[in-house]
Amino acid sequence: MQCVALLRLLCVRMKMQLIILISLFVIGAIAGKYSKEINEQKASDKNDNQVEFRIAKLNQVWEKAIRMQLAPVRLSELHSDLKIQEKDELQWKKLKAEGLDEDGEREAKLRRNFNIILAKYGMDGKKDTRALDSNRLKDHDVKDGDTFDDPRLDKLWNKAKTSGKFSDEELQTLQREFHHHKDKINEYNIVMDTVSRTEEIHKNVISPLEGDMKEHVVHKKHADLKQRMRDLNQGFERLRKITHEGYSADSEFKEPRVIELWEMAKRSNLTEVELDSLKEELRHFETKVEKHQHYQEQLELSHQKLRHVEALGDEEHIMRNKEKYNALAEKAREMGYKMKKHLQDLTNKISQNGLQHNEL
């Protein structure tokens, strides 16, 4: 009897130990799963809260553009423009802290550039009625050939297309020049609106000191407007000349932005040696522009392929194509920023050298 009782006692103890072991295992597994879920949630939160830019208003613009589902190339261009704006604003904050922008001229230019970005990508909260402010007649109907929202440009482009003076490649180059000129017209109108608003504010100044400061800013903006108008007139004359005569065999450059810089340099007071040096730098810059355009084309093709694969529903193919698309988008943004930074540096370099000439 004692043996039986002892055996029963041992069995009870073994069962208890087994229950305890199983309980510990289950608790450990649940705790591990809970810990993993928390870590994954933290990682997810970190990704969700990751910001693209160091300035809040630029992040707001970027997030709005994503919600608007801008086309991939447009989104890439916007990212580059915002990166340039971010760089300029951070530099300005440093200068302001050192008391180097007392007249507010740099701050006004930053606001103007920001407004240009908003208008350029349709995020300024306005319908684009700028074309109606041109010489367009009110009864002018939009036709298939009217691709530039400006009667003069549309007429000139249609003439170029039907002239027989251009190869397909030359027509593509010319079309890029026309679009570039259209962008310059839009920028001019935005700046003109900014000047008008500034003049309205200027009427309400109180102190004479504040009035002098604002007068200086308005004067600078008017000077900027005049220069932009001169550039527009010269740009249009160039387009008109090319349309009538075709591209010459000894054309220095093909890309609109490079051509504009070269024409600006030739009008400045640079010496022949400086012009030769600049020409070489512009050739390198044109190569950079062409490489950036190549990546933009690849990004657009990758986006089309991704949409096609998503329609088929193959998850493995979708993941693979999405990785390729994201890598191309990142590369296009990176190259876009470098290209636009180089463009900004070249423009400043030529403007500073040609300042005395332009003011004469």
Secondary structure, 3 states (H helix, E strand, C coil): CHHHHHHHHHHHHHHHHHHHHHHHHHHHHHHHHHHHHHHHHHHHHHHHCCCCCCCHHHHHHHHHHHHHCCCHHHHHHHHHHHHHHHHHHHHHHHHHHCCCCCCCHHHHHHHHHHHHHHHHCCCCCCCCCHHHHCCCCCCCCCCCCCCCCCHHHHHHHHHHHHCCCCCHHHHHHHHHHHHHHHHHHHHHHHHHHHHHHHHHHHCCCCCHHHHHHHHHHHHHHHHHHHHHHHHHHHHHHHHHHHHHHCCCCCCCCCCHHHHHHHHHHHHCCCCHHHHHHHHHHHHHHHHHHHHHHHHHHHHHHHHHHHHHHHHHCCHHHHHHHHHHHHHHHHHHHHHHHHHHHHHHHHHHHHHHHHHHHHHC
